[in-house]
Amino acid sequence: MSGTTPDHDESLKYLNEYFDFNPVENRTEDKVFGNKAIFTNELLWSTLQKSMYDVLGGLSFVVMFQLGQKYGIALGDRAREKSTDVQQAVRFLEKYGLLAGWGKFHTTPFTLSGGRLQSRVTITVEDNFFARTSRRIEVETPQCFLLSGILSGIAQGLFGEPHTCYETKCMVIGDPCCEFKLITDSD
Ligand SMILES: [Zn+2]
């Protein structure tokens, strides 16, 4: 390729630590998973959520949770592969979530015994993308089923056994951030 002028703009290449734009292949790439990525926005996401709710009603929450859980397991597995220990994997995932546009995650300090969580972990999410796109004033309970599933799956990927995740505060119902509790299933 030396001596030729590329017909693409090299300055477009770097997006952030986890995402690149490939100007030769004309695609956005996720460097964590090594696959193609897309950027979407609130309009697409809120339309998707509303359409699912219109068709499935409350069942859409179960679908969201399970979808998130399966993706979360893959995410937890990958974070564990890329990190020296679980603590580092959690920091990695917090930053990946931030740069992916999901929101700002904070996980309370936790200790492990025999590779298992010693106690319940709290995860807060400021500016949660998924909550900001699903504000429905008539609801009174937390609504972030996809993210609950993702966090549950991530824990399973990281620790190798199922975990329950439930949301205790939610921006959809007026809380300043979303808050999730995570606990090992067998506890
Ligand atoms: Zn929420």
Residues whose N, C-alpha, C, O or C-beta is under 5 A from the ligand:
A	BS01	ZN	A131 Q143 C144 K169 C170 M171 V172 C178
